[in-house]
Amino acid sequence: MSRLVVTVNGVERASEVEDRTLLADYLRDDLGLTGTKIGCDTSQCGACTVHLDGRPVKSCTVLALQADGSSVVTIEGLGAAGALHRLQEAFWARHGLQCGFCTPGMIMAAADLLEQGGLDERAIREALDGNLCRCTGYENIVRAVEEACA
């Protein structure tokens, strides 16, 4: 067991974790932040995407201890209390989800794009390339991201 101190969604957390604990498992099992989904355990689907020090990462391939001293933002920390983030609003308005399993990872991957602004469809598709959706044809997901970036 090792000591982990990490800021998650703006709150500093101190925990004892096994050295082999994945960040995704720490977030879900230890902190109860179940918006981070585990879809494949091989970094193929992107459902576990979170922001680590401002960069999107697939948390199923990051050890929790690698986040020691860092800041993590999950889907639960993206919006404000009582208000959805503009990406969450756009996904809802543009029907960018069906079952919703991949949605948190898609939104977290897309949130990185908002900083860049003025993105075209091609850039959005390239940025979301590492995130899989088994339900939609991606069209509404891309439209939702376009709307949020506008």
Summary of the structure (lengths in Angstrom):
residues: 150
radius of gyration: 15.1
end to end distance: 46.0
largest distance: 46.2
contacts: 476
relative contact order: 0.16
helix: 37%
strand: 19%
